[in-house]
Amino acid sequence: MRIPPPDLLARLDPSAFNLANAPHASLAHPDPDELGLDQGRRSFLRAAAGAAAAGFLPPANSAMVFNTDVGSEPAKEDAPAPQAVEEGKAELVLPQAPRQQAMRRLAIGEIPGDFWERPRELHLQRQGTSERMRIVYWRDGKLVPEGYWAACNLLRDVKAKMMTYMDPAVLDILRGILGYYEAWNWNYPIIITSGYRTVGTNNGLKSEGAAKNSMHLYGRAVDLYMQRIPVAHLGQLGMHFQRGGVGFYPQRGFVHLDTGRLRSWKG
């Protein structure tokens, strides 16, 4: 499998691959009605019941922050990235829409002009647990409840066993990263080291540089890496989207991306 080139190419046309053009990109805390549900938040939770029964999602309740216990050992937040993805992990595959066919064959590295209009698929793995999933969270102009909920669960605070509504724009950033590498036939998952954090978990990471008012507390940040992709390259791509903060942590093997104000730093 070909490794993508080390720099971002001119094919990253801002008009075709710009997060500002992605509908719902600025929706910080989705109203259940915005998810295409007809009976509010409880209907949204019931829509995830099938996945919950399989052990991937928590039981339905009406709280904004949810307890969850998936029966796995807590992962150490922001741990150094391993050199290779472990094989044989459990994988959740939710129903997907058929992929739209391009009018012509795309060149290697080319991003389709209708990228943000296509179903938005995520291929994610959570470091330290057995979770790996490929889901569609947005299709036909709206969030897909089952896919969105599954993503929120994977991005939970593993240590505290709590989850919350994630900013859909965070998912769009993840989708954009995957879309770029998929264009180069690099089809590995994004590996998440940290998503949503409770105050307690975040306070426990202050010695490692966690900010007191971290975007992780609001479901607006992720720390991640990809197999054999340099942190510098992932960070470059994050900065291309101009959607929020980008933190480079090359010594620890991950990049931080959030939907706060535009800024960048090196940890």
C-alpha positions as CSV (number, residue, x, y, z in Angstrom):
1,M,0.0,0.0,0.0
2,R,1.4,3.4,-1.0
3,I,2.2,5.8,1.8
4,P,0.9,9.4,1.0
5,P,3.5,12.0,0.2
6,P,5.0,14.0,3.0
7,D,3.5,17.3,2.0
8,L,0.1,18.5,1.1
9,L,-0.4,18.8,-2.6
10,A,-2.1,21.4,-4.8
11,R,-5.0,18.9,-5.3
12,L,-6.2,20.0,-1.8
13,D,-8.3,22.7,-3.6
14,P,-9.9,24.8,-0.8
15,S,-13.1,25.1,-2.8
16,A,-13.5,21.3,-2.9
17,F,-12.1,20.4,0.5
18,N,-13.1,23.2,2.8
19,L,-14.8,22.4,6.1
20,A,-16.6,25.8,5.9
21,N,-18.6,24.2,3.0
22,A,-19.6,21.2,5.1
23,P,-23.3,21.5,6.3
24,H,-23.7,21.2,10.1
25,A,-19.9,21.8,10.6
26,S,-20.6,24.6,13.2
27,L,-23.3,22.7,15.1
28,A,-21.8,22.5,18.6
29,H,-24.5,20.6,20.5
30,P,-27.1,19.0,18.2
31,D,-30.7,19.4,19.0
32,P,-32.3,15.9,18.7
33,D,-34.8,17.5,16.2
34,E,-31.8,18.3,14.0
35,L,-31.0,14.6,13.8
36,G,-34.3,13.9,12.0
37,L,-36.0,12.5,15.0
38,D,-39.7,13.2,15.7
39,Q,-39.9,12.8,19.5
40,G,-36.9,14.6,20.9
41,R,-34.0,13.3,22.8
42,R,-35.6,10.1,24.0
43,S,-36.3,9.1,20.4
44,F,-32.6,9.8,19.6
45,L,-31.5,7.5,22.4
46,R,-34.0,4.8,21.3
47,A,-32.5,4.9,17.8
48,A,-29.2,3.6,19.3
49,A,-30.9,0.7,21.2
50,G,-29.8,-1.9,18.7
51,A,-26.1,-1.0,19.1
52,A,-26.5,-0.7,22.8
53,A,-27.8,-4.3,22.9
54,A,-24.7,-5.4,21.2
55,G,-22.6,-3.8,24.0
56,F,-21.2,-0.9,22.0
57,L,-23.5,1.8,23.4
58,P,-24.9,2.7,26.9
59,P,-28.5,2.1,27.9
60,A,-30.9,4.9,26.9
61,N,-31.4,7.7,29.4
62,S,-32.2,11.4,29.0
63,A,-29.1,13.0,30.6
64,M,-26.8,15.3,28.6
65,V,-23.8,13.3,29.9
66,F,-24.1,9.6,30.1
67,N,-22.6,6.8,32.1
68,T,-21.2,4.0,30.0
69,D,-19.6,0.7,30.7
70,V,-18.5,-1.4,27.7
71,G,-16.7,-4.0,29.7
72,S,-13.1,-3.1,28.7
73,E,-10.1,-1.9,30.7
74,P,-9.7,1.9,30.8
75,A,-7.2,3.3,28.3
76,K,-4.5,5.7,29.5
77,E,-5.4,9.0,28.0
78,D,-2.8,10.6,25.7
79,A,-0.5,7.5,25.9
80,P,2.4,7.2,23.4
81,A,1.3,5.8,20.1
82,P,2.3,2.2,19.4
83,Q,4.2,1.4,16.3
84,A,1.5,-0.8,14.7
85,V,-2.2,-1.3,14.9
86,E,-3.1,-4.5,16.7
87,E,-4.9,-7.1,14.6
88,G,-8.0,-9.0,15.5
89,K,-9.8,-6.2,17.2
90,A,-13.6,-6.3,17.3
91,E,-15.2,-4.1,14.6
92,L,-18.6,-2.5,14.6
93,V,-20.0,-1.9,11.1
94,L,-23.3,-0.1,11.0
95,P,-25.5,0.1,7.8
96,Q,-24.1,2.4,5.2
97,A,-25.4,4.1,2.1
98,P,-24.0,2.9,-1.2
99,R,-21.0,5.0,-2.2
100,Q,-21.7,7.5,-4.9
101,Q,-20.0,6.8,-8.2
102,A,-17.8,9.6,-9.6
103,M,-18.5,10.7,-13.2
104,R,-14.8,9.9,-14.0
105,R,-12.0,8.1,-12.4
106,L,-10.2,10.2,-9.8
107,A,-6.5,10.6,-10.0
108,I,-4.4,9.3,-7.1
109,G,-4.5,12.0,-4.4
110,E,-7.5,13.9,-5.9
111,I,-10.3,14.9,-3.6
112,P,-13.8,14.8,-5.4
113,G,-15.5,18.2,-5.8
114,D,-18.6,17.0,-4.0
115,F,-16.7,15.5,-1.1
116,W,-18.9,17.1,1.6
117,E,-22.1,16.2,-0.1
118,R,-21.3,12.4,0.0
119,P,-22.2,10.2,3.0
120,R,-19.6,10.9,5.7
121,E,-17.9,7.7,6.8
122,L,-15.6,7.3,9.7
123,H,-13.1,4.5,10.3
124,L,-12.0,4.7,13.9
125,Q,-10.1,2.7,16.5
126,R,-9.8,3.5,20.2
127,Q,-6.4,3.0,21.7
128,G,-6.4,0.6,24.6
129,T,-9.8,-1.0,24.0
130,S,-11.1,-3.6,21.6
131,E,-13.2,-1.1,19.7
132,R,-12.9,-0.5,16.0
133,M,-15.7,0.8,13.8
134,R,-16.6,2.0,10.4
135,I,-19.8,4.0,10.4
136,V,-21.7,6.7,8.5
137,Y,-22.6,9.7,10.7
138,W,-24.0,12.1,8.1
139,R,-26.1,11.5,5.0
140,D,-28.5,13.3,2.8
141,G,-28.1,16.6,4.6
142,K,-28.5,15.4,8.2
143,L,-26.8,13.4,11.0
144,V,-27.5,9.7,11.1
145,P,-28.5,8.9,14.7
146,E,-27.0,5.4,14.9
147,G,-23.6,6.4,13.4
148,Y,-23.4,9.7,15.3
149,W,-24.2,8.0,18.6
150,A,-21.6,5.2,17.9
151,A,-19.0,7.9,17.3
152,C,-19.9,9.7,20.5
153,N,-19.5,6.5,22.4
154,L,-16.1,5.6,20.9
155,L,-14.9,9.2,21.8
156,R,-16.1,8.9,25.4
157,D,-14.0,9.4,28.5
158,V,-12.9,5.8,28.9
159,K,-11.4,6.2,32.3
160,A,-14.6,7.8,33.8
161,K,-16.9,5.7,31.6
162,M,-18.8,8.8,30.6
163,M,-19.9,10.2,27.2
164,T,-21.5,13.3,25.8
165,Y,-22.8,14.8,22.6
166,M,-19.7,15.4,20.5
167,D,-19.5,18.5,18.2
168,P,-20.3,17.2,14.7
169,A,-17.6,19.5,13.4
170,V,-15.1,17.3,15.2
171,L,-16.4,14.4,13.3
172,D,-16.1,16.4,10.1
173,I,-12.5,17.1,10.8
174,L,-11.9,13.3,11.3
175,R,-13.8,12.7,8.0
176,G,-11.7,15.2,6.2
177,I,-8.5,13.5,7.4
178,L,-9.7,10.1,6.4
179,G,-10.8,11.5,3.0
180,Y,-7.4,12.8,2.2
181,Y,-5.6,9.6,3.0
182,E,-8.2,7.5,1.3
183,A,-7.5,9.5,-1.8
184,W,-4.0,8.1,-1.6
185,N,-5.3,4.6,-1.0
186,W,-4.1,4.7,2.6
187,N,-7.1,3.0,4.3
188,Y,-6.0,2.6,7.9
189,P,-8.2,3.9,10.7
190,I,-7.7,7.0,12.7
191,I,-6.6,5.9,16.2
192,I,-8.1,8.0,19.0
193,T,-6.1,8.4,22.2
194,S,-8.5,11.0,23.8
195,G,-11.9,12.4,23.1
196,Y,-14.4,13.8,25.6
197,R,-13.0,14.2,29.1
198,T,-14.7,14.8,32.4
199,V,-13.3,17.4,34.7
200,G,-11.8,14.7,36.9
201,T,-10.0,13.0,34.0
202,N,-8.8,16.3,32.7
203,N,-7.4,17.5,36.0
204,G,-5.5,14.2,36.3
205,L,-3.7,15.1,33.1
206,K,-2.6,18.7,34.0
207,S,0.9,17.4,34.7
208,E,1.0,16.2,31.1
209,G,0.0,19.6,29.8
210,A,-3.8,19.4,29.7
211,A,-5.4,22.9,29.8
212,K,-7.8,23.8,32.6
213,N,-10.5,24.8,30.2
214,S,-9.7,22.2,27.6
215,M,-11.9,21.8,24.6
216,H,-12.0,18.1,25.5
217,L,-14.4,19.0,28.4
218,Y,-17.0,20.2,25.9
219,G,-16.8,17.4,23.4
220,R,-15.0,19.6,21.0
221,A,-11.5,18.0,20.8
222,V,-9.7,14.8,19.9
223,D,-6.2,13.5,20.2
224,L,-5.2,11.0,17.4
225,Y,-2.7,9.4,15.2
226,M,-2.6,7.2,12.1
227,Q,-0.3,4.2,11.4
228,R,3.0,5.3,9.8
229,I,1.8,8.9,9.2
230,P,4.0,11.6,10.8
231,V,2.5,13.9,13.4
232,A,3.7,16.9,11.4
233,H,1.7,15.7,8.4
234,L,-1.5,15.2,10.4
235,G,-1.1,18.6,12.0
236,Q,-0.6,20.2,8.6
237,L,-3.8,18.7,7.3
238,G,-5.6,19.8,10.5
239,M,-4.4,23.4,9.9
240,H,-5.6,23.2,6.3
241,F,-9.2,22.9,7.5
242,Q,-9.0,26.2,9.5
243,R,-11.6,24.9,11.9
244,G,-9.9,25.3,15.3
245,G,-6.8,24.5,17.3
246,V,-4.0,22.2,16.3
247,G,-1.5,20.9,18.8
248,F,1.6,19.0,17.6
249,Y,3.0,16.4,20.0
250,P,5.7,14.6,18.0
251,Q,7.5,13.1,21.0
252,R,4.3,11.5,22.2
253,G,3.1,10.5,18.8
254,F,-0.2,12.3,18.4
255,V,-1.9,15.5,17.2
256,H,-4.6,17.4,19.0
257,L,-7.4,18.9,16.9
258,D,-10.4,20.9,18.2
259,T,-13.1,23.3,17.1
260,G,-12.1,26.2,19.4
261,R,-10.4,29.4,18.1
262,L,-7.8,29.2,15.4
263,R,-4.4,28.6,16.9
264,S,-1.5,26.1,16.9
265,W,1.2,25.0,19.3
266,K,3.9,22.3,19.8
267,G,3.8,20.2,23.0
